Each structure stands twice: as C-alpha cells, then as structure tokens.
Amino acid sequence: MVDVKKGETIVLVGTRKGLFLFHSRDRKRWHTRGPYFEGETIRHAVLDPRNGKTIYAGVTSEHWGPVVMHSKNFGGKWVHGEEGPRFSKESGISVTRIWQIQHGADDDLYVGVEPAGLFHSDDRGETWRSVDGLNYRSDRKDWQPGGGGLCLHSILPYSGDPKRMLVAISASGVFGTNDGGTTWRSMNGGVRKYSEDAVFVDNVAESCPHKLVRDTRDPSIVYMQNHTGVYRRKRGDAAWTAIEKGLSSTFGFPMAAHPHKAETLYAVPLEGDFNRVTPGGAMAVYRTTNSGQRWARLHRGLPQKNAWFTVLRDAMRTDDADPAGVYVGTTTGQLYYSRNEGDSWQLLADHLPQVQSVEAGTVGGR
Amino acid sequence: MVEGDVRIEVYLPRALREYSEGKDWIELRAATLADAVTQLNARFPGLGYRLLDDQGKMRRYVLVFVNEDSVAHLAPDAVRLRDGDVVHILPSVAGG
C-alpha cells in the first residue's frame, strides 16, 4: 500500500459495499486504498477540511445499525464513538441510516440521518445530541419520504455566523435556522409543485429537494436540485427562482459548487423522474458560470452511447485544486473525473460497487 | 446461589468481535436480556448501540436465541434468563 502524502489530492468514494480511497500527487496517476467496511453501505464520507487528515465515514449496517467511524491515518485504523445518534424514546422512531456528515462553522460535526433528523457533536463524533428544534417539529407527522426514504441529506452551515444553517429533507423541503437550531423555518416558496401549474409556499413543509449547495464566494446564495427543477435563492429573496436555461432536463440528483469561483456549479440532469438515467444513454455534466443563467453541456471523454445509469445525490464533488477537479460516481460503478473544471473527463476507476458518495480534498489541507 | 446471580454465556458473531477483543464467547451474570446487553456494553463500550435501536428494542435484523428459543421480538427486559442459559446473537440472513 502506497503512503498518503501531504499535498496529494484524495478522493473518498462511498459505495453500496464499502469505502474506497484514491490519492494522487498529480491527479494523473492514482493509488487505491480499501475497500474499508466491506459489505456495508457508506452513504457519505468526508475529509476534515481543518486538518486535511481525519476521515469521517457514515457506515450503515442493516444488521448492526448506523455509526460514524473516523480514521486519522487514511484507513489504517478506524475508531467509533460509544454511542451513535439516537432519537428520544418518546419519539417512537430510531435512526436507521447516516446520510450526511458535515463540519460546522466551529470545531464541530453534524450528521443528517434517516428517518430525517439532524444531530450535533462537539467532541468529534464521540457523542451526539439531537437538534430537537428541527427533529421534533410539530409538522413532523406530515413529513413524507421520497424514493430514497425520509432522509436529511444536505447540511449547509454558514461560515460567517454559526447560528445560521440550512438543511434539506426529502421529501419535506428546505429548513433554515437563524438562532442556532432552536427554531426552523420551512423555505419552499417558489418551487414548482409536481403538476407544474402551481408552486409551493414558504412555511409549509413539502417539496422534494435532492441536493442543496452554497455558492463558494457568496454564502448568502444557495442552489438546489429539486425533484421539480433547479433553483437559486439569495438570502432575503421571497422565493426560489428557477435557473434551468440550457439544461437537457430539470430532473437530477447531484449538484456541486466550484471550490473557488463565484456563481459556478455543476449538475447532472437525468431523463426525468419517470426514467432516472442519463438522457439518451449519453452522459454529460452541466456547468454554469453565471449563477444558473445559462448551463453548458460538458461531455468530452464521457461515454456518449449505451451509458444508462444514475448519478446519486452525493456522488459528485469538486476538489480544492486550481484548476479544480470534478469527480462523478455512477450507480454502475464508474468514477469519472476532470482535472480542468469539467472541460474534459477521464475514467479514474471502474467496476466499483454502486457509488453513493464522492468527496475530494487535499491531504494536509490547502 | 443468591437471587440475580444468574450465570450465562453469550455468543457474539464475527461482525461484533471488533468490540470484544476478538472473543466469541462471553461469560456474564445477568437476569434478563436487557441486563446482558447492559453488561456487554459496560465491558465493551459501543456494543450495546450495535444491538439495540433508539427505542431499546433489538435491532430489526438482529436474531437472539436463548438456548433454542428465538426472543429478539420480545422486549429485552421481559426476557428472563436462568442459570446456565446460552444466548446466541446472530445476524439474520438478509440483505443483498
């Protein structure tokens, strides 16, 4: 096994059957580690951006429950806290899956789980505290699951204010807090209903967000791939605005922000909710450089025929290099990547188990 | 033997032995299945979380046999143990 060295790019690939690590000095020649947690589903794994060293992995065992494991030596040894996130006895529900791991604005961690819930740890995952203001909202009884289950899959802290945060739940919508999680507001106004001739309103917990990301340069702007379209919302806006010009389809799951450039993000449209595969069997990633006013199709190096797969909501990310790398994992086990911001693509790995999540960063931080 | 001094043996499947320093058979004194899980967790921190869901029930795909009786569907504190009982903890045959 080749050592992981400071300054290398590292890519964490969570799959239906274990976690794989890829690392490279030049993003041309890659080394592989893993799989770790063989046979178990890794819906998300992240590299701690504060030290570029610690990896946190959300490991879901259907038999033995979900745990957050961490490693300080790139998989050489994995450790876990004594307790995972748990709902209260009074709630009558139990955590079944870890969907998302996110570092907070301070030196803390959040996880999003299924059934939908948000948990906070201030001791690096040793113990977890329920964010009750969200988890036990009075409208929880009305929250409906999407096709993947009732899951909290997107967590967006706000770098300038630790009391602010947005989360997204399928299929109950987007929620925001300004007071550190005590109270939350439902934010779905302007999102098309499934019939397209009407829109949802704020303060009602419905709509099906698939992925939520923040603009890299202006954190007051967020973007959303929703079941019914692609949207943008700036703090203070009364509603979401559709940003779909140039997309082959408004339906998809993942969305990723450029690590350095404002108003630049990536999406992967699928045929539609009736057929969740790459349109026409031709894979493409779409990029906007102007906050979604216009999208361009990127496909050089990607398969343009007989490519029938899905890219799941967490299976596309950027690294933090310059020029930025973009990484996309498929449900058929390919990992494609670009080291020139999406202009051209190559295959990094093939024959992996179904890819659930991708994260990328720099060893030791940048 | 005093009341509550119930000696049992618990079998752990391979997947859980990372918690038990590789041991497959654990000797305990426990009057109920809930007691047994509590003591397992005291000796091997984290093991209890892998067995019980948030409501204190055995996780959905965990099988528990006391001697030859399946008891995973019962509340753990309602499963009384007797001296010499053998408790098997197993994963159900499920998944894909």
Boltz contact constraints between the chains, C-beta under 6 A:
constraints:
  - contact:
      token1: [A, 62]
      token2: [B, 61]
      max_distance: 6.0
  - contact:
      token1: [A, 62]
      token2: [B, 95]
      max_distance: 6.0
  - contact:
      token1: [A, 63]
      token2: [B, 61]
      max_distance: 6.0
  - contact:
      token1: [A, 63]
      token2: [B, 91]
      max_distance: 6.0
  - contact:
      token1: [A, 64]
      token2: [B, 50]
      max_distance: 6.0
  - contact:
      token1: [A, 65]
      token2: [B, 50]
      max_distance: 6.0
  - contact:
      token1: [A, 65]
      token2: [B, 59]
      max_distance: 6.0
  - contact:
      token1: [A, 82]
      token2: [B, 45]
      max_distance: 6.0
  - contact:
      token1: [A, 82]
      token2: [B, 46]
      max_distance: 6.0
  - contact:
      token1: [A, 83]
      token2: [B, 49]
      max_distance: 6.0
  - contact:
      token1: [A, 84]
      token2: [B, 49]
      max_distance: 6.0
  - contact:
      token1: [A, 86]
      token2: [B, 54]
      max_distance: 6.0
  - contact:
      token1: [A, 87]
      token2: [B, 54]
      max_distance: 6.0
  - contact:
      token1: [A, 94]
      token2: [B, 53]
      max_distance: 6.0
  - contact:
      token1: [A, 94]
      token2: [B, 54]
      max_distance: 6.0
  - contact:
      token1: [A, 94]
      token2: [B, 55]
      max_distance: 6.0
